[in-house]
Amino acid sequence: MRPMQIRGAAAFAGLGIAITLAGCSGTSSDDASSSADASAAGGSYTTREVTDGKTSFVEVTNPNGGATLSYGADSGITLLEEEVDGSTLAFKDINKNGTLDTFEDWRVDAKDRAADYADDLTIEQISGMMLFSSHERSPADGLTDAQKEYLDASHLRNVLNAGGSDVAENVTWVNAMQAYVESLGTAETPYVPANFSSDPRSEAQSGSTYTETGAGVSLWPSVLGLAATFDADTVEAFGRVASEEYRALGITNALSPQIDLATEPRWLRVSGTLGENAELSQELAAAYVKGFQSTYDEDGNNVGWGLESVPTTIKHAPGDGAAEGGRESHTFVGKYEVFPGGNIDEHGSVFEAAKDSLGLMTDYSIQLDGDGNPLFGDEAIGTAYNSETLKYIREELGYEGAIVTDWGVMSSANDEGAFFGTGWGIDDIAPVDRYVRVLENGVDMFGGVNDATLVLEAATKWDEKFAKGEETVDAATRWQESGARILTSYFAPGLFDSPYLDLDKSLETVGSEANVNEGFQAQLDSVVMLKNDGAIAAGTDWSDKTVYIPHTYDIGRDGLFGPGTYTEGGSLDIAAAEGIFGTVLTDEVKLDKDGKVVSETAPDLTDVDAVLVGLRSPNNGDPFSASGFDTETGEWYPFSLQWAPYTADGDNVRKVSISGDTLEDGTKENRSYFGHTSQITNEADIKAFDRAVKAVEKSGKDIPVITVVKANNPVVPAEFEAKSDAVLVGFGVSDLATLQVAAGMHEPQGRLPIGFPASMDAVEAQQEDVGEDMETWVDSAGNDWKFGFGLNYSGTISE
């Protein structure tokens, strides 16, 4: 890297401006700024000192819509002034050289500022910026010694905030870290702010309702639920609100949206996708990115990048939704995805549609064609290590931004001491060579790595290869290329200009009444009605009616991070129901000493006006549970979209899997689950439904049964549809939302973003990489529960 350069005023001579240094230590908002004379001519910047109770900083407001700036009160940073059309503008003298450098000028395009600053940074600093921290789960702990260590010794700046959304905890942590990294800046190691990221944190779930401002972010449908609205404006609105709340928490990078095509209905991550249809996914993915990466004025107009914008990271390129049998690539069980339909380009098309995203994350998986051969190149190796896959992303899809590996990809599960390694196919590659190889492929950042040692060793090895003619550029040039891409996502949202948070403003923003209401409205709009034999109608007064909600439980499943969690309770939120219905009955439940269900007995339904049953998607496990492989028996077993046990012995079940490891004797592993039975942990849900139906029959009354499917995946309706008078589906919404729709308080508007299968045999017959190729359920009214189907009070919703 070249040394820090002092740029002279001559560089700006063509602008006809005068630059002076303002020694501003921070004044209150009521004080005049250091440029009062200019204020009379056309306005001037003002300053005020702000504190969150632990960290103090100076906030600078520029006139005429200019950038807001902030810097630590004790940082020693001063301001540069510029007279423009009678106004005095302020700029942070970040490198303290008394000159307005290109990267300090907030009027300059983010890419140009990034390229300019990358030129000034050392290889050590860019190596640190290539790191993306492991999960930081406790903002309440504040700035820890471990964090100081990686911020200082490894120059790490990308911090994954995996904690809660308490405003005060987040604001004080963020401000403390920003002050700390500001103090690390020197002429030799220029200042780089901390860049906090987050996985999605705005999804509503059963029982998740609140209205207290500042207690947490507003709650919206899951990504699949957003897709169920079929409305790009709703998705953009979500991005607008969520990014505003993220920024108020100090989060300046979104590890979302997940835009993998959900062409395999059993996949454990379907709920995070925009569904199975490429055209809809393309439109909504672009809207999601636009909403997050923009700032909006008071009238709702998009004004481009600003302090309410958050760069997004589209994932998992080139598309991770074609997992064989639905198994998930976070563990060895699901490290392969298969493309028997040769449909990779349709998966890639969604990433192409959203390529304005400043970040992109690669998938874990090894992609295979229908014959079990590598889909790209000739090595069965994970995406980040596959040069042909990265070439496809860069050249065919045209992605130009920063690319990051998913977490754990730089490690092998076989590495000594490895807790979590997802570098599939790289067991025999030395750790330093992994970094060289990934960087050669055009990847820029490494998820879940806190220590820059191997990145620096890779730089040394890179230069050795360059000296031998094995690399076309030296390490400094290659590192600067990544540095410029990474820094663009810092400059675009104004992170260098304004890294600090005003606690009072954040408390007003996060979970505000307006944001909560907008999120809940989206929840309501996303609910899909699939059947209604008169049980749901507008204007029904339920305030004096009695309903019955059966009890259920889930035995849980052990996973990478510990034993499974046993849960029990109403199949729908009882407290939410009590706010709508006059009386809410549930089962008489007996628990053992460990809190596990011994028996559930339905009440007498003689005086009950309706039965409401909640059915969660059949629980096959989560991405970290290694579901699909029984470690005790050494056998593979099927995922199922029905609650009752499913034995995979039909004609469409593969007896020989497409995927499989090459074994020591040179033969190929067979991952087929033929003849084996599913392991669903919440079979109690369908038993609760059956218990409710039997109680209705016992009453001798014609009591309507309203079934609410709480869907993460599509389900096989055979177990409940015929005995239900109405069926609603909520994708990642609160029970309050589905209950209000069930009570006729909101007309359904949602449509299925993914079809519901006719049977498990139909699921086995479909191809993992092809959407809308599955026989779907046709109900007793003749309605086909395929992609795009949904009812309102008038009948089928037209496209």
Secondary structure, DSSP 8 states (H G I E B T S, - for coil): --------GGGGGGGT--EEEE------TTS--TTHHHHHHH-B-EEEEEE-SS-EEEEEE-STT--EEEEETTS---EEEEEETTEEEEEE-TT-SSS--GGG-TTS-HHHHHHHHHTTS-HHHHHHHTEEEEEE--GGG-S-HHHHHHHHTS---EEEE-S---HHHHHHHHHHHHHHHHHH--SSS-----EEEE----B--TT-----TTSS---B--HHHHHHTT-HHHHHHHHHHHHHHHHHTTEEEE---B-----STT-TTGGGS--S-HHHHHHHHHHHHHHHT--B-TT--B--S-TT---BEEEEET----BGGG--TTSGGG-EEEETT--HHHHHHHHHHTTTSSEEEE---EEEETTSSBSSTT----GGG-HHHHHIIIIIS---SEEE--TTTTS-TTSTT-SS---TT-TTS-HHHHHHHHHHTT--BEET----HHHHHHHHHHHHHHHTTSSSS-HHHHHHHHHHHHHHHHHTTTTTT-----HHHHHHHTT-HHHHHHHHHHHHHH-EEEEESSS--TT---TT-EEE--EEEE----BTTBS---EEEESS-HHHHHTTSSEEE--EEEE-TTS-EEEEE----TT-SEEEEEEE------TTTTTTEETTTTEE----SSSS--B--STTS-SS-S---B-TTS-B-----TT-B---TTTHHHHHHHHHHHHHHHHTS---EEEEEE-SS---GGGTSTT-SEEEEESS--HHHHHHHHTTSS------SS--BS-HHHHHHS-TT-TT-S-B-B-TTS-B--TT--EETTEE---
